[in-house]
Amino acid sequence: MEENKEAKRPEGAAEAASAEGDAGAGRPDGAQGTPAADAQPAKGKRSLSLNVVSNKEHRGFGAGTIDLSRVSSVIIDGGEAYIDNGAMHAKSKVEKGIKFSPDKANVPNGRPVWIVWVAVDRDEEGSFYAGATACPMLVDTEARRGWKILAQHVNNLDYAIKRRFVLDELSPEEKAVLRELLISHNAEWWEHSPQALKDHLAE
C-alpha cells in the first residue's frame, strides 16, 4: 500500500482554516480581505481646505517648514508667530480640542489668534513669498471654545494660492512678528518677495 502523503495539519489548523473561510464568505472571487484594504476610508470625505490646496499628498506639511510648491500656515498668538501646518486640516496646536462656533457671543473671553496662509513661488531668480492672507480667530483655551468663520478661512486660503496679500487687519505688533518670522525663515525669499508684501508688513 502507498503511504498517505497528505501532511498532517497541526492541531487547530482546521479550525483556523474554517474561520478564514467563513470570514471570506460573501466576498467577490479574487477579493483580498486584508486589514489595510478593509480599513481604507471612503473617497470624497477629505476636508474642503485639503481639496482647495491640492489633490496630491501633503508630504511637505507638518515638518515646520514652508513648502516650496504649496501653501503653509503661520500662527500668530500672544505676540509670537510660528509655523504650524496642522492648520491646513484645522489641527494646529492652538485649535486642538477647541469647539469652534461662527457666533462670537459664544466666546466672550476668547483671545485673538491669527492663521496666516503663506504661499511660496519660484521664478528664474529663485523662490519668494508670493501670497499671504490672514484669518482671525478667537480662542478660549480654558473653556475649550473658539470662534472662526470657515468660509473666510477657505476664501483667504484661495487668495493666498492666487498670490494675493490680505494682511490689513493685523495690528502693527502682529505684522512685526510675521515679518520677523518670514525673514528669519529665509532672508533670500524675503528679499526676492514682491514690494507689496514688504509694504503690508512695513514698520
VEXZA-251475 format. One record per atom (N, C-alpha, C, O, CB): x, y, z. Coordinates in steps of 0.02 Angstrom, whole numbers, padded with zeros to 5 digits, always signed. Glycine has a CB too. Example, Ala and Ser with C-alpha at 12.3 -4.5 7.8 and 13.67 -1.06 7.14 Angstrom:
# residues 2
+00660-00284+00390+00615-00225+00390+00660-00165+00390+00712-00166+00423+00565-00224+00452+00642-00112+00354+00684-00053+00357+00645+00002+00394+00670+00057+00402+00704-00030+00286
END
This chain:
# residues 203
+00042-00061+00000+00000+00000+00000+00044+00063+00000+00097+00065+00031-00048+00000+00062+00018+00115-00036+00057+00177-00037+00045+00215+00027-00008+00213+00058+00038+00220-00098+00098+00251+00047+00092+00291+00107+00046+00351+00095+00044+00379+00040+00161+00314+00132+00009+00369+00146-00033+00428+00141+00012+00490+00144+00040+00507+00196-00086+00430+00199+00017+00523+00085+00065+00578+00079+00037+00645+00104+00073+00695+00106+00087+00585+00007-00025+00646+00122-00054+00709+00145-00023+00729+00212-00024+00691+00260-00131+00704+00151+00003+00791+00214+00036+00813+00275-00015+00822+00330-00070+00847+00320+00074+00879+00263+00005+00801+00389-00039+00806+00446-00041+00878+00470+00011+00908+00484-00017+00759+00503-00101+00906+00475-00107+00976+00496-00092+00982+00570-00110+00939+00610-00177+01004+00479-00059+01038+00589-00050+01049+00661-00118+01058+00694-00167+01078+00662-00005+01111+00673-00119+01043+00757-00181+01048+00795-00207+01119+00793-00170+01166+00807-00171+01025+00868-00270+01127+00776-00300+01194+00773-00300+01223+00704-00334+01273+00692-00265+01240+00819-00262+01192+00657-00258+01221+00590-00325+01217+00555-00344+01263+00519-00205+01186+00548-00361+01160+00565-00425+01152+00531-00474+01205+00554-00512+01233+00514-00454+01082+00545-00472+01220+00620-00518+01271+00645-00501+01339+00616-00546+01377+00598-00516+01273+00721-00436+01355+00610-00416+01419+00583-00436+01425+00511-00460+01478+00489-00341+01429+00589-00427+01370+00473-00445+01371+00402-00520+01381+00395-00543+01418+00351-00424+01307+00367-00559+01347+00439-00631+01354+00436-00652+01426+00451-00697+01453+00418-00665+01306+00485-00620+01457+00502-00637+01526+00520-00620+01573+00464-00656+01620+00450-00601+01547+00584-00562+01559+00430-00542+01602+00374-00591+01597+00318-00608+01646+00285-00472+01583+00350-00615+01536+00307-00664+01527+00253-00728+01563+00268-00758+01593+00223-00678+01453+00243-00750+01561+00332-00812+01596+00350-00803+01671+00342-00849+01706+00320-00831+01579+00422-00743+01697+00360-00731+01769+00355-00732+01793+00284-00752+01849+00270-00665+01788+00388-00711+01749+00237-00709+01769+00167-00774+01758+00131-00779+01775+00072-00654+01733+00132-00823+01728+00165-00887+01714+00131-00920+01779+00110-00920+01828+00147-00933+01673+00176-00947+01779+00050-00983+01837+00027-00939+01886-00011-00965+01933-00041-01014+01872+00084-00872+01876-00011-00829+01920-00050-00828+01898-00122-00835+01839-00138-00757+01920-00021-00820+01947-00168-00814+01928-00239-00752+01885-00249-00704+01890-00211-00811+01990-00284-00754+01842-00301-00696+01800-00315-00636+01844-00326-00639+01894-00362-00708+01755-00377-00580+01825-00295-00517+01860-00303-00509+01920-00257-00457+01952-00259-00510+01882-00373-00560+01936-00217-00554+01994-00173-00504+01980-00118-00501+01925-00092-00622+02013-00143-00464+02030-00101-00414+02023-00049-00441+02055+00014-00451+02115+00016-00347+02055-00070-00453+02015+00064-00482+02041+00126-00431+02062+00176-00435+02043+00235-00527+01989+00157-00381+02101+00155-00329+02122+00200-00354+02178+00244-00398+02216+00224-00267+02144+00162-00327+02185+00306-00349+02239+00350-00339+02307+00319-00381+02351+00327-00313+02235+00416-00283+02316+00282-00269+02382+00253-00322+02400+00202-00344+02458+00199-00201+02383+00220-00343+02351+00163-00394+02365+00112-00461+02379+00143-00497+02424+00123-00399+02308+00062-00478+02339+00195-00543+02347+00227-00547+02413+00265-00601+02441+00273-00556+02289+00274-00489+02439+00288-00489+02498+00331-00485+02562+00292-00487+02616+00322-00433+02494+00379-00479+02559+00225-00473+02620+00186-00536+02661+00193-00592+02635+00188-00458+02604+00113-00528+02729+00204-00588+02771+00210-00621+02780+00143-00590+02773+00090-00570+02839+00239-00685+02795+00145-00722+02807+00083-00697+02870+00050-00678+02918+00084-00798+02811+00097-00698+02871-00016-00675+02929-00053-00725+02985-00044-00784+02975-00031-00665+02912-00127-00698+03047-00053-00742+03105-00052-00754+03133+00017-00797+03176+00026-00806+03088-00082-00716+03110+00067-00726+03133+00136-00670+03178+00160-00665+03191+00220-00734+03075+00182-00627+03202+00114-00574+03247+00134-00602+03315+00151-00656+03334+00128-00520+03252+00079-00564+03353+00191-00588+03418+00210-00585+03465+00151-00547+03454+00103-00548+03446+00268-00625+03519+00154-00627+03566+00099-00560+03600+00089-00538+03609+00033-00681+03618+00112-00527+03619+00144-00463+03653+00138-00412+03608+00104-00371+03633+00065-00437+03675+00206-00414+03543+00117-00367+03497+00085-00378+03495+00010-00331+03495-00028-00374+03427+00115-00442+03494-00011-00457+03491-00082-00438+03556-00117-00419+03555-00175-00530+03476-00092-00444+03612-00081-00427+03676-00112-00353+03679-00128-00333+03705-00180-00447+03734-00067-00312+03653-00082-00240+03658-00090-00215+03613-00145-00181+03635-00191-00205+03642-00026-00231+03548-00142-00204+03501-00190-00239+03435-00182-00263+03418-00128-00128+03493-00182-00242+03397-00236-00268+03329-00232-00212+03279-00217-00226+03220-00207-00302+03310-00297-00151+03303-00215-00093+03259-00201-00082+03254-00126-00113+03290-00087-00030+03286-00236-00038+03208-00107-00022+03200-00036+00016+03261-00011+00055+03291-00048+00018+03136-00025+00004+03279+00053+00038+03335+00082+00103+03312+00114+00109+03313+00176-00008+03371+00134+00149+03291+00075+00211+03263+00103+00252+03315+00139+00291+03299+00184+00252+03230+00049+00245+03379+00119+00286+03430+00149+00256+03461+00211+00290+03499+00245+00299+03483+00099+00193+03446+00227+00161+03479+00282+00181+03448+00349+00199+03390+00353+00086+03476+00274+00176+03489+00401+00187+03464+00468+00260+03459+00487+00276+03434+00541+00156+03398+00476+00305+03481+00443+00376+03475+00457+00405+03539+00487+00465+03541+00501+00414+03456+00394+00364+03590+00496+00389+03653+00524+00425+03696+00474+00462+03741+00495+00433+03638+00581+00418+03684+00410+00449+03725+00358+00397+03743+00307+00346+03710+00300+00508+03687+00326+00411+03797+00269+00365+03818+00217+00383+03782+00153+00439+03788+00128+00367+03895+00208+00336+03746+00126+00348+03704+00068+00351+03748+00005+00312+03795-00002+00294+03650+00060+00399+03733-00039+00409+03775-00098+00349+03776-00144+00335+03827-00175+00469+03750-00136+00314+03721-00151+00261+03716-00201+00191+03720-00173+00142+03710-00209+00269+03651-00238+00184+03735-00108+00118+03734-00078+00107+03794-00032+00151+03838-00026+00109+03670-00038+00051+03796-00003+00035+03847+00047+00045+03817+00116+00025+03761+00129-00038+03874+00039+00077+03855+00160+00085+03833+00229+00052+03884+00275+00031+03938+00253+00160+03825+00247+00047+03867+00338+00010+03909+00385+00055+03933+00442+00095+03895+00470-00050+03872+00413+00047+03997+00458+00082+04028+00513+00030+04048+00565-00022+04076+00549+00124+04090+00490+00044+04033+00628+00000+04052+00683+00030+04114+00718+00090+04115+00733-00009+03994+00734-00011+04164+00730+00009+04222+00770-00034+04220+00833-00095+04227+00830+00000+04290+00731-00001+04212+00890-00037+04202+00953+00004+04232+01010+00061+04211+01021-00053+04127+00967-00025+04279+01046+00009+04307+01104+00076+04339+01088+00123+04332+01127+00019+04255+01154+00080+04375+01033+00142+04409+01015+00195+04364+00986+00253+04385+00978+00169+04442+01074+00178+04303+00969+00226+04256+00940+00198+04230+00873+00139+04217+00866+00239+04197+00988+00243+04222+00825+00225+04193+00760+00266+04129+00750+00326+04129+00760+00236+04244+00701+00232+04076+00729+00267+04013+00717+00231+03973+00664+00171+03982+00653+00273+03972+00782+00268+03930+00630+00239+03889+00577+00207+03828+00609+00238+03793+00649+00294+03868+00526+00145+03815+00590+00109+03755+00613+00063+03733+00557+00007+03758+00550+00068+03770+00680+00087+03686+00517+00049+03665+00458-00009+03619+00476-00046+03598+00431+00094+03630+00410-00019+03604+00539-00079+03568+00560-00141+03609+00546-00196+03581+00540-00075+03551+00633-00134+03675+00539-00191+03717+00525-00221+03702+00457-00279+03720+00444-00171+03791+00528-00183+03670+00413-00210+03652+00347-00270+03605+00355-00313+03602+00311-00157+03619+00304-00273+03569+00411-00328+03523+00424-00365+03542+00489-00398+03500+00519-00301+03450+00429-00358+03606+00509-00389+03630+00571-00364+03591+00631-00402+03580+00679-00465+03626+00566-00300+03570+00629-00272+03531+00683-00207+03562+00709-00162+03527+00732-00258+03459+00661-00203+03627+00707-00145+03661+00735-00146+03654+00811-00197+03635+00840-00143+03735+00714-00090+03669+00842-00086+03662+00915-00139+03703+00951-00169+03680+01000-00016+03682+00939-00151+03763+00926-00199+03807+00960-00271+03787+00947-00316+03806+00985-00187+03879+00937-00284+03749+00894-00352+03729+00877-00373+03662+00908-00432+03648+00914-00360+03724+00802-00324+03621+00927-00341+03554+00952-00383+03558+01015-00368+03596+01062-00276+03515+00966-00436+03519+01016-00479+03515+01075-00527+03574+01082-00563+03578+01132-00438+03511+01135-00528+03619+01033-00572+03677+01036-00634+03666+00994-00630+03644+00936-00534+03741+01012-00692+03681+01022-00755+03677+00985-00770+03746+00957-00784+03793+00994-00813+03652+01030-00766+03752+00890-00775+03818+00859-00847+03830+00840-00885+03785+00822-00730+03823+00797-00865+03895+00844-00932+03917+00826-00925+03980+00782-00877+04017+00790-00975+03932+00890-00973+03992+00738-00971+04054+00698-01000+04114+00736-01005+04169+00708-01010+04044+00633-01020+04104+00798-01051+04156+00839-01002+04180+00892-00984+04143+00937-01117+04130+00872-00980+04243+00886-00932+04270+00934-00959+04272+01005-00921+04269+01053-00912+04340+00913-01025+04276+01012-01055+04280+01078-01041+04218+01120-01044+04220+01181-01130+04290+01073-01024+04163+01087-01009+04101+01122-00939+04100+01151-00921+04054+01188-01018+04042+01076-00899+04150+01133-00829+04152+01157-00814+04221+01186-00773+04258+01159-00779+04135+01098-00847+04239+01241-00839+04307+01268-00769+04321+01294-00747+04378+01297-00888+04319+01323-00733+04269+01314-00666+04278+01343-00611+04253+01296-00555+04238+01318-00662+04242+01409-00626+04247+01232-00576+04222+01185-00521+04271+01172-00532+04332+01169-00610+04203+01121-00461+04246+01163-00404+04288+01144-00396+04287+01068-00413+04237+01036-00338+04264+01180-00372+04341+01038-00364+04342+00965-00305+04299+00943-00250+04303+00970-00354+04414+00941-00318+04259+00893-00267+04216+00862-00276+04223+00786-00332+04228+00762-00272+04141+00885-00221+04223+00750-00224+04229+00677-00192+04168+00644-00141+04143+00667-00189+04293+00653-00224+04145+00590-00192+04098+00545-00174+04138+00482-00217+04171+00453-00238+04037+00528-00111+04135+00462-00089+04169+00401-00068+04116+00351-00021+04078+00362-00030+04218+00416-00104+04113+00295-00085+04067+00241-00029+04099+00201-00035+04156+00179-00147+04051+00194+00026+04063+00193+00085+04090+00158+00101+04045+00099+00113+03985+00106+00146+04095+00206+00101+04075+00039+00117+04038-00022+00187+04057-00045+00206+04116-00044+00065+04052-00078+00225+04008-00066+00293+04019-00092+00294+03999-00165+00271+03945-00184+00345+03978-00051+00320+04044-00206+00326+04030-00277+00399+04034-00297+00442+04050-00256+00283+04080-00319+00412+04019-00360+00481+04017-00384+00483+04043-00456+00440+04025-00496+00511+03946-00380+00532+04084-00471+00543+04106-00540+00616+04094-00557+00652+04059-00522+00524+04180-00550+00638+04124-00613+00707+04111-00636+00759+04138-00588+00817+04117-00590+00717+04141-00704+00739+04184-00544+00787+04213-00497+00786+04178-00429+00829+04191-00387+00772+04286-00487+00737+04134-00417+00734+04097-00355+00666+04099-00323+00617+04121-00354+00785+04125-00307+00662+04076-00261+00599+04072-00225+00582+04137-00189+00627+04177-00174+00600+04014-00175+00517+04147-00176+00496+04208-00142+00427+04196-00111+00391+04150-00131+00494+04269-00191+00409+04238-00063+00342+04236-00032+00293+04269-00081+00296+04330-00091+00341+04271+00038+00250+04230-00110+00208+04254-00165+00138+04275-00143+00107+04316-00176+00202+04202-00218+00114+04249-00088+00047+04265-00064+00044+04257+00011+00077+04213+00039-00006+04221-00098+00005+04298+00045-00004+04293+00117-00070+04324+00137-00084+04381+00121+00055+04328+00155-00112+04285+00171-00178+04309+00192-00191+04289+00264-00178+04232+00284-00233+04280+00145-00218+04335+00303-00229+04324+00374-00303+04312+00389-00347+04345+00361-00204+04384+00415-00315+04263+00433-00384+04245+00453-00389+04249+00529-00348+04220+00564-00402+04173+00428-00439+04286+00555-00445+04293+00628-00481+04235+00661-00523+04201+00630-00482+04357+00644-00464+04223+00723-00499+04175+00766-00501+04204+00836-00462+04248+00853-00464+04104+00765-00547+04179+00876-00547+04190+00948-00543+04121+00981-00578+04075+00961-00611+04230+00972-00499+04115+01031-00489+04050+01063-00490+04060+01139-00453+04100+01166-00422+04017+01041-00533+04022+01172-00535+04019+01245-00512+03948+01264-00552+03901+01264-00607+04035+01274-00448+03942+01280-00419+03876+01293-00451+03843+01354-00464+03783+01353-00344+03882+01303-00464+03882+01407-00492+03853+01468-00562+03826+01456-00580+03772+01480-00492+03904+01524-00603+03864+01421-00672+03843+01407-00675+03795+01347-00728+03766+01333-00716+03903+01394-00619+03787+01312-00615+03744+01254-00666+03765+01200-00697+03723+01168-00626+03670+01274-00673+03830+01193-00718+03857+01142-00681+03907+01098-00632+03937+01119-00780+03891+01175-00706+03914+01037-00674+03961+00992-00722+03988+00940-00778+03963+00932-00615+03929+00957-00700+04040+00907-00740+04071+00853-00697+04077+00790-00640+04098+00793-00767+04140+00874-00726+04058+00734-00695+04072+00669-00749+04063+00616-00799+04028+00626-00634+04025+00655-00739+04096+00559-00784+04091+00503-00750+04048+00450-00704+04070+00416-00802+04162+00474-00773+03987+00444-00741+03939+00399-00738+03965+00328-00687+03956+00294-00778+03872+00401-00791+03996+00305-00792+04021+00235-00737+04072+00224-00706+04073+00171-00861+04052+00219-00724+04114+00273-00671+04164+00267-00603+04130+00264-00560+04151+00225-00673+04213+00325-00593+04079+00304-00529+04043+00303-00518+04010+00235-00463+04011+00208-00527+03990+00359-00570+03980+00208-00564+03947+00143-00552+03998+00088-00510+03987+00045-00628+03906+00128-00588+04053+00090-00579+04105+00039-00509+04135+00041-00477+04146-00010-00631+04160+00047-00485+04149+00102-00418+04178+00108-00364+04128+00088-00312+04148+00062-00407+04201+00179-00376+04065+00101-00329+04014+00078-00325+04016+00002-00271+04011-00027-00350+03944+00103-00382+04022-00030-00385+04026-00103-00349+04089-00128-00315+04087-00179-00457+04025-00127-00357+04145-00092-00324+04207-00111-00248+04199-00107-00211+04224-00150-00347+04265-00067-00224+04165-00055-00151+04155-00049-00125+04113-00107-00072+04128-00135-00135+04121+00018-00163+04061-00125-00143+04019-00182-00140+04061-00245-00098+04049-00289-00192+03961-00191-00185+04111-00250-00187+04155-00309-00139+04214-00303-00143+04262-00341-00258+04181-00320-00094+04211-00254-00039+04259-00246-00065+04329-00228-00043+04379-00257+00002+04262-00310-00111+04331-00181-00136+04394-00156-00113+04406-00084-00092+04359-00050-00212+04397-00161-00117+04469-00062-00098+04486+00006-00159+04517+00042-00185+04568+00019-00037+04535+00007-00179+04486+00097-00235+04511+00138-00210+04513+00210-00218+04465+00247-00300+04466+00130-00181+04569+00229-00148+04574+00294-00166+04638+00331-00137+04653+00384-00072+04571+00285-00213+04677+00305-00228+04743+00333-00256+04740+00403-00248+04788+00441-00277+04778+00288-00288+04685+00422-00320+04681+00488-00271+04666+00544-00288+04671+00603-00375+04629+00487-00210+04647+00527-00160+04633+00579-00139+04698+00612-00134+04750+00579-00099+04597+00549-00126+04695+00677-00101+04753+00713-00027+04764+00695+00005+04718+00668-00109+04744+00790+00001+04823+00709+00072+04834+00696+00117+04782+00730+00166+04760+00701+00092+04903+00719+00099+04763+00791+00139+04712+00826+00135+04644+00791+00185+04609+00785+00116+04706+00899+00075+04627+00768+00066+04562+00734+00102+04562+00667+00131+04511+00647-00009+04548+00724+00100+04618+00632+00137+04623+00569+00212+04616+00581+00248+04585+00541+00122+04690+00534+00235+04644+00636+00307+04642+00651+00331+04571+00663+00383+04551+00638+00323+04686+00712+00292+04532+00703+00315+04464+00717+00309+04420+00655+00349+04373+00646+00274+04434+00775+00260+04433+00612+00255+04396+00549+00314+04412+00504+00344+04367+00474+00189+04411+00513+00331+04476+00499+00388+04496+00458+00453+04463+00484+00493+04439+00444+00395+04573+00458+00462+04464+00549+00522+04434+00578+00526+04359+00564+00580+04333+00549+00524+04446+00654+00469+04325+00567+00468+04253+00554+00487+04240+00481+00528+04196+00467+00400+04223+00570+00456+04277+00435+00470+04265+00364+00543+04278+00347+00574+04242+00308+00425+04309+00320+00571+04331+00377+00642+04347+00364+00687+04294+00394+00734+04271+00362+00659+04416+00392+00674+04275+00457+00717+04225+00490+00711+04157+00457+00760+04119+00456+00699+04220+00564+00652+04142+00430+00644+04077+00396+00687+04074+00334+00721+04023+00322+00570+04065+00378+00687+04127+00294+00730+04129+00235+00736+04201+00211+00690+04228+00180+00703+04083+00177+00792+04232+00226+00802+04302+00209+00804+04313+00134+00782+04365+00110+00867+04327+00240+00830+04265+00096+00832+04272+00024+00762+04273-00006+00748+04311-00052+00873+04215-00008+00718+04230+00020+00649+04230-00004+00617+04299+00009+00582+04326-00034+00607+04174+00031+00631+04326+00069+00602+04391+00086+00628+04445+00039+00589+04486+00014+00619+04409+00159+00692+04446+00026+00722+04497-00018+00693+04493-00088+00686+04544-00122+00797+04490-00020+00678+04434-00110+00653+04423-00178+00577+04429-00182+00548+04422-00236+00675+04354-00203+00544+04442-00126+00470+04445-00124+00445+04511-00154+00483+04560-00157+00445+04438-00052+00382+04513-00176+00353+04574-00204+00355+04632-00154+00350+04622-00093+00282+04562-00227+00362+04692-00180+00363+04751-00137+00297+04758-00100+00295+04787-00045+00377+04813-00178+00242+04733-00129+00177+04738-00097+00177+04704-00029+00147+04730+00018+00123+04706-00141+00210+04647-00023+00213+04612+00042+00253+04654+00092+00233+04661+00149+00245+04543+00034+00309+04682+00070+00350+04722+00115+00314+04784+00137+00321+04807+00194+00416+04740+00080+00274+04813+00092+00235+04872+00111+00181+04854+00162+00169+04892+00209+00202+04903+00048+00149+04796+00153+00098+04774+00201+00127+04764+00270+00093+04778+00320+00065+04709+00176+00188+04740+00274+00219+04724+00338+00271+04774+00359+00314+04760+00401+00250+04654+00335+00269+04834+00329+00318+04886+00345+00312+04908+00417+00258+04906+00446+00310+04946+00298+00368+04928+00445+00370+04951+00515+00331+05017+00522+00327+05044+00577+00443+04959+00540
END
